[in-house]
């Protein structure tokens, strides 16, 4: 039997769903739609949030193998038995572990403002506070929009922050005259600007609760009244403020909109979040890929533990415009169906495969890494020298493909196919 097992190196997965409170509800959620697509017998509950689909071998959401001829029940167990499926380079570099976690997110209300530590800081935090920081790995991540996707990401250009300090007295009150003046005087000197920005942000984050709640209530009241009177509230970023305040009343994170870029991605556009980059997802559906870690330092828009000192110390305080946060993808020169999103970290890359309606036979090319393939649109039959039998692919199908295996698709749908594939390109 062990022998037979080795042959099956392409197989479908049933993936873990996370029902976090911020997720879209029922079948409004892209996650729920994909789950039903992949398994027509799955039950989606009307009032329940479907926030994340985890495609990988993370212990908090290890995928189930959907092939009863395979002895192992989960992907994690399979990889532990047959680490060669990772590809020799990936196996050696990442000590026999799948180095990435692939996800779909459906965001209805904002996630907490957060940043992820680099490896060195992750090691320190995990050693000191294992209850808050569960592992010693870094967690760079990349989001690719499936629908129009909104987030906060990175510090705004200084001119924009100074503009808000001028137009939003309640924000100015939290930062204070001294720090605001320091920021104003730092313009043109990058090192001084970073220092001044750190001081401004740290002042705001360390404000006494009563002070910032009073200022926030005043601000919300003022913006609401101005809006009702038909005035333009954009100089106070009014629409976003009211939306976040309705979701997280009295939360310091509501003021972070004056520091952080509001980034809007159209479908297919991506943003990459390196270590120490402050960010929060606000609304929409996306594909996400990340290093396999669960380390998060939170800063607001959350009822969870906020580690203000660690956060203010670690952040990247380099200001940059929202447009610079959009991460480019590159079309493959040898295959026009393939676009590559290859971030500046070794742990993961994502390939988008868009097969046009005119093409009925397509080969998913081998890569020297285990990969996970998600079907977003289209129907096909997949055959592989490495699978026991043909696998039917449809919206929501998730396929594990061992290193150096190709998969041939016979496409049945009239509209072509869209797939995303996570892998590790060392």
SEDO-987119 format. One line per 3 residues: number of its first residue (from 0); for each residue z, x negated, y of C-alpha. Coordinates in Angstrom, 1 decimal. Each point is the difference from the previous one (the first is absolute). Last residue first. Example, Ala and Ser with C-alpha at 12.3 -4.5 7.8 and 13.67 -1.06 7.14 Angstrom:
REM SEDO-987119
1> 7.1 -13.7 -1.1 | 0.7 1.4 -3.4
//
This chain:
REM SEDO-987119
425> -4.5 -13.2 29.3 | -1.5 3.4 0.2 | 2.7 2.5 -1.1
422> -1.2 3.5 -0.7 | 0.1 3.6 1.4 | -3.1 2.2 -0.5
419> -0.9 3.0 2.2 | -2.7 2.5 -1.2 | -2.5 2.2 1.7
416> -2.8 1.5 -2.2 | -3.4 1.6 0.3 | -0.6 3.5 1.4
413> -1.8 1.6 -3.0 | 2.8 -0.8 -2.4 | -0.8 -1.3 -3.5
410> 0.1 -3.7 0.4 | -0.3 -2.1 -3.1 | 2.4 -2.9 0.8
407> 0.1 -3.3 -1.7 | 3.4 -1.9 0.1 | 0.2 -3.8 0.2
404> 2.9 -2.0 -1.4 | 0.9 -3.5 1.4 | 3.7 0.9 0.6
401> 1.3 3.3 -1.5 | -1.1 3.3 1.5 | 2.7 2.7 0.5
398> -1.6 3.3 0.9 | 1.3 2.8 2.3 | -1.9 3.3 0.0
395> 0.8 2.1 3.1 | -3.5 1.3 0.6 | -1.8 -0.3 -3.3
392> -0.6 -2.7 -2.6 | -0.4 0.9 -3.7 | 0.8 -2.9 -2.2
389> -2.3 -1.0 -2.9 | 1.8 -1.3 -3.1 | 2.0 -2.9 -1.2
386> -0.4 -1.9 3.2 | -0.9 -3.8 0.4 | -3.8 0.2 -0.5
383> 0.2 2.5 2.8 | -1.2 3.5 0.6 | 0.8 2.2 3.0
380> -1.3 3.5 0.2 | -0.4 1.2 3.6 | 1.2 2.5 2.6
377> 0.3 -0.4 3.8 | 2.6 -0.6 2.7 | 3.3 -1.9 0.4
374> -0.1 -1.9 -3.3 | 2.7 -2.6 -0.2 | -0.6 -3.4 -1.7
371> 2.9 -2.3 -0.8 | -0.8 -3.7 -0.6 | 1.0 -2.9 -2.2
368> -1.5 -3.2 1.5 | -3.0 -2.2 -0.5 | -2.3 2.8 1.1
365> -2.6 1.8 -2.1 | -2.6 2.2 1.7 | 0.3 3.8 0.0
362> -3.5 0.8 -1.4 | -2.0 3.0 1.4 | -2.4 2.3 -1.6
359> -1.0 3.3 1.8 | -0.8 -1.4 3.5 | -1.7 2.5 2.4
356> 3.3 1.6 0.9 | 1.2 -3.2 1.6 | 2.8 -2.1 -1.7
353> 2.8 -0.9 2.4 | 2.3 -2.7 -1.4 | 2.9 -1.0 2.2
350> 1.6 -3.3 -1.1 | 3.7 -0.7 0.8 | 1.6 -3.5 0.1
347> 3.4 -1.1 -1.2 | 2.7 -2.6 -0.3 | -1.8 -3.0 1.5
344> 0.7 0.9 3.7 | -2.5 -0.1 2.9 | -1.4 3.5 -0.8
341> -3.2 0.6 -1.9 | -1.4 3.5 0.5 | -3.3 -0.2 -1.8
338> -2.9 2.5 0.2 | -2.1 0.6 -3.1 | -3.0 2.4 -0.4
335> -2.4 -2.6 1.5 | 0.7 -2.4 -2.9 | -1.1 -3.6 0.4
332> 0.9 -0.5 3.6 | 3.3 1.9 -0.3 | 0.8 1.8 3.3
329> 3.0 -1.3 1.8 | 3.0 2.0 1.2 | 1.7 -0.5 3.3
326> 3.7 0.6 0.8 | 0.7 2.2 3.0 | 3.1 -1.4 1.7
323> -2.1 -1.7 2.8 | -1.0 3.4 1.3 | 3.6 0.9 0.7
320> 0.3 -2.9 2.6 | 2.2 -3.0 -0.6 | 3.5 -1.1 0.8
317> 1.6 -2.8 -2.0 | 3.7 1.0 -0.8 | -0.2 -0.5 -3.8
314> 3.3 1.5 -1.1 | 2.7 -1.9 -1.9 | 2.9 -0.2 2.4
311> -0.2 3.6 1.2 | -0.2 1.3 -3.6 | 2.8 -2.0 -1.4
308> 2.3 1.1 2.9 | -1.0 3.7 -0.2 | 0.4 0.5 -3.7
305> -0.4 3.7 -0.1 | 1.1 1.7 -3.2 | -1.8 3.3 -0.6
302> -0.2 3.2 2.1 | -3.3 -1.2 1.4 | -2.2 -0.1 3.0
299> 1.6 -3.4 0.9 | 0.0 -3.7 -0.7 | -0.2 -0.6 -3.7
296> -0.3 -3.3 -2.0 | -1.9 0.8 -3.1 | -0.1 -1.9 -3.3
293> -1.5 2.0 -2.9 | -2.3 -2.7 -1.4 | -3.2 -0.3 -2.0
290> -2.3 -1.3 2.7 | -1.8 2.8 1.6 | -2.9 2.4 -0.2
287> -0.3 3.3 1.8 | -2.6 2.7 -0.1 | 0.4 2.5 2.8
284> 0.7 3.5 1.0 | 1.1 1.2 3.5 | 2.9 -0.1 2.4
281> 2.5 -2.4 1.6 | 0.2 -3.3 -2.0 | 2.5 -2.4 1.6
278> -0.4 -3.6 0.9 | 1.7 -3.2 1.1 | -1.7 -3.2 -1.2
275> 2.5 -2.4 -1.6 | -2.2 -0.9 -3.0 | -3.6 1.1 0.2
272> -1.1 3.6 0.5 | -3.8 0.4 -0.5 | -1.7 3.0 1.5
269> -3.1 1.7 -1.5 | -3.0 2.1 0.9 | -1.7 2.0 -2.7
266> 0.9 3.4 1.4 | 0.7 -0.4 3.7 | 3.1 -1.9 1.0
263> 2.2 0.8 3.0 | 2.4 -2.6 1.3 | 2.8 0.8 2.5
260> 1.2 -3.5 1.0 | 3.7 -0.7 0.2 | 2.4 -0.4 2.9
257> -0.1 3.4 1.7 | -0.3 1.8 -3.3 | 3.3 -1.7 -1.0
254> 1.9 2.5 2.1 | -0.1 2.7 -2.7 | 1.4 -2.6 -2.4
251> 3.4 0.3 1.7 | 0.4 3.3 -1.8 | 1.6 3.0 1.7
248> -2.3 2.5 -1.6 | -2.1 -1.5 -2.9 | -2.9 2.4 -0.7
245> 0.0 2.0 3.2 | 0.6 -3.3 1.9 | -3.0 -1.6 -1.7
242> -2.3 2.9 1.0 | 1.5 0.1 3.5 | -0.5 -3.7 0.6
239> -3.5 0.0 -1.4 | -1.1 2.7 2.4 | 1.7 -1.5 3.0
236> -1.2 -3.6 0.0 | 1.9 -0.2 3.3 | -3.2 -0.8 2.0
233> -1.6 2.6 -2.3 | 2.0 2.9 1.4 | -2.8 1.6 2.0
230> 1.5 3.0 1.8 | -0.6 3.6 -1.1 | 3.4 1.2 1.1
227> 1.0 0.4 -3.6 | -0.9 -3.7 -0.6 | 2.1 -1.1 3.0
224> 2.9 2.1 -1.4 | -0.3 -1.4 -3.5 | -0.3 -3.6 1.4
221> 3.1 0.4 2.1 | 2.1 1.6 -2.8 | -1.1 -2.6 -2.5
218> 0.8 -2.8 2.4 | 3.5 1.4 0.9 | 0.7 0.5 -3.7
215> -1.1 -3.6 -0.7 | 2.2 -1.4 2.8 | 3.0 1.9 -1.3
212> -0.6 -1.1 -3.6 | -0.6 -3.6 1.2 | 3.4 -0.2 1.8
209> 2.0 1.9 -2.6 | -1.3 -2.4 -2.8 | 0.9 -3.2 1.9
206> -3.1 -2.1 0.5 | -0.6 -2.8 -2.5 | -3.6 1.0 -0.8
203> -0.8 0.1 3.7 | 1.5 -3.3 0.9 | -1.7 -1.6 -3.1
200> -3.4 1.3 1.1 | 0.3 -1.3 3.5 | 1.4 -3.4 -1.1
197> -2.7 -0.4 -2.7 | -2.7 0.9 2.7 | 1.5 -2.7 2.3
194> -0.1 -2.6 -2.7 | -3.6 0.9 -1.0 | -1.0 0.0 3.7
191> 1.5 -3.4 0.6 | -2.0 -1.5 -2.9 | -3.2 1.7 1.2
188> 0.2 -1.0 3.7 | -2.4 2.2 1.9 | 2.4 2.8 0.7
185> 3.6 -1.2 -0.3 | 1.2 1.3 3.4 | -0.4 3.7 -1.0
182> 1.8 -0.6 -3.3 | 2.9 -1.6 1.8 | 0.1 2.9 2.4
179> 0.3 2.4 -2.9 | 2.7 -2.1 -1.7 | 2.1 0.0 3.3
176> -0.6 3.6 1.0 | 1.1 1.6 -3.3 | -1.9 0.7 -3.3
173> 1.7 3.4 -0.5 | -0.3 1.1 3.7 | -3.7 -1.1 0.1
170> -0.7 2.5 -2.9 | 1.6 2.8 2.0 | -1.9 -1.0 3.1
167> -3.3 0.4 -1.7 | -2.8 -0.8 2.4 | 1.0 -3.6 0.9
164> 1.3 -1.1 -3.4 | -3.1 1.8 -1.5 | -2.4 -2.1 2.1
161> 1.9 -3.2 -0.8 | -0.5 0.8 -3.7 | -3.8 0.6 0.6
158> -0.3 -3.3 2.0 | 1.9 -1.8 -2.8 | -2.7 0.8 -2.6
155> 1.5 2.2 -2.6 | 2.3 -1.4 -2.8 | -1.1 0.5 -3.6
152> -1.0 3.2 -1.8 | 0.8 3.7 0.5 | -2.1 2.2 -2.3
149> -2.6 2.7 -0.2 | -2.5 0.7 -2.7 | -3.2 2.1 0.1
146> -0.6 0.6 -3.7 | -0.3 -2.5 -2.8 | 1.2 -2.9 2.2
143> 0.5 -3.4 -1.5 | 3.6 -1.4 0.3 | 0.8 -3.6 -0.7
140> 3.4 -1.5 -1.0 | 1.9 -3.3 0.2 | 3.2 0.3 -2.0
137> 1.9 -3.2 -0.5 | 2.0 -0.5 -3.2 | 3.7 -0.5 -0.6
134> 0.8 3.4 -1.4 | 2.2 3.1 0.6 | 0.8 -0.5 3.7
131> 2.6 2.6 1.0 | 2.4 -0.2 -3.0 | -0.9 -3.7 -0.5
128> 1.5 -0.8 3.4 | 0.7 -3.8 0.2 | -2.3 -1.4 -2.7
125> -2.7 2.6 0.6 | 0.1 -0.7 3.8 | -0.4 -3.7 -0.5
122> -2.8 0.2 -2.5 | -1.8 2.6 2.1 | 0.4 -2.3 3.1
119> -1.9 -2.8 -1.8 | -2.6 2.2 -1.5 | -0.9 1.7 3.2
116> 1.9 3.2 0.9 | -1.6 3.5 0.4 | 0.2 1.9 3.2
113> 1.0 3.6 0.7 | -0.2 3.0 2.2 | 0.8 2.8 -2.4
110> -2.7 2.3 -1.4 | -1.3 2.7 2.3 | -0.6 3.5 -1.3
107> -2.9 1.3 -2.1 | -1.1 -3.2 -1.7 | -2.1 0.1 -3.2
104> 0.1 -3.5 -1.5 | -2.1 -1.4 -2.9 | 1.3 -3.1 -1.6
101> -0.8 -3.4 -1.6 | 2.8 -2.4 -0.8 | -0.9 -3.6 -0.2
98> 0.9 -3.3 -1.9 | -0.3 1.3 -3.6 | 2.5 -2.2 -1.6
95> -0.5 -2.9 -2.4 | 1.5 -2.7 2.2 | -1.9 0.9 3.2
92> -2.1 -3.2 0.3 | -0.4 -0.5 -3.8 | -1.0 3.5 -0.9
89> -2.2 0.3 3.1 | -1.9 -3.2 -1.0 | -0.2 0.9 -3.7
86> -1.3 3.6 0.5 | 2.5 2.9 0.1 | -1.0 1.2 -3.5
83> 1.4 -3.3 -1.3 | 3.5 1.4 0.6 | -0.4 2.1 -3.2
80> 3.5 1.1 -1.1 | 1.6 0.0 3.6 | -3.3 1.5 1.3
77> 0.3 2.9 -2.5 | 3.6 0.6 0.8 | -0.7 0.2 3.8
74> -2.9 2.3 -0.6 | 2.2 2.4 -1.9 | 0.1 1.6 -3.5
71> -0.8 -3.1 -2.1 | -1.4 0.8 -3.5 | -3.5 0.8 1.3
68> -1.8 2.6 -2.2 | 1.5 2.7 2.2 | -2.1 -0.9 3.0
65> 1.2 1.2 3.4 | 2.2 -3.0 0.8 | 2.9 1.0 2.2
62> 0.3 -1.7 3.4 | 3.3 -1.7 1.0 | 1.6 1.6 3.0
59> 3.4 -1.6 0.9 | -0.7 -2.9 -2.3 | -3.2 -0.8 1.8
56> -2.9 -0.1 -2.5 | -2.9 1.4 2.0 | -1.5 3.1 1.6
53> 2.7 1.7 2.0 | -1.1 3.4 1.5 | 2.0 0.7 3.2
50> 1.1 2.9 2.1 | -0.3 3.3 -1.9 | 2.4 2.3 1.8
47> 1.1 3.1 -1.8 | -0.3 3.6 1.3 | -3.0 1.0 -2.2
44> 0.8 -1.8 -3.2 | -2.9 -1.9 -1.6 | -0.2 0.3 -3.8
41> -2.2 -2.5 -1.9 | -2.2 1.6 -2.6 | -3.2 -1.0 1.8
38> 1.0 -3.7 -0.3 | -2.0 -2.4 2.2 | -1.1 2.6 2.4
35> 3.4 1.5 0.1 | 1.6 -3.3 0.9 | -2.7 -0.8 2.5
32> 0.6 3.3 1.8 | 3.7 -0.6 0.0 | -0.4 -3.4 1.6
29> -2.4 1.3 2.5 | 2.7 2.4 1.1 | -0.8 3.4 1.3
26> 0.3 1.1 -3.6 | 3.8 0.0 0.1 | 1.6 -1.3 3.2
23> -1.0 -3.3 1.8 | 2.6 -2.7 -0.5 | 2.9 -0.8 2.3
20> 2.6 1.3 -2.4 | -0.8 -2.5 -2.7 | -1.5 1.5 -3.2
17> -1.1 -3.2 -1.7 | -2.7 0.4 -2.7 | -0.3 -2.4 -2.9
14> -3.4 -0.6 -1.5 | -1.7 1.2 -3.2 | -2.3 -2.9 -0.9
11> -3.5 -0.3 -1.6 | -0.9 -3.0 -2.3 | -2.1 -3.2 0.1
8> 1.4 -2.9 -2.1 | 0.0 1.6 -3.4 | -1.1 -2.8 -2.2
5> 3.4 -1.7 -0.1 | 1.5 3.1 -1.4 | -2.3 0.0 -3.0
2> 1.3 -3.4 -0.9 | 3.6 1.1 0.4 | -0.8 2.8 -2.4
//
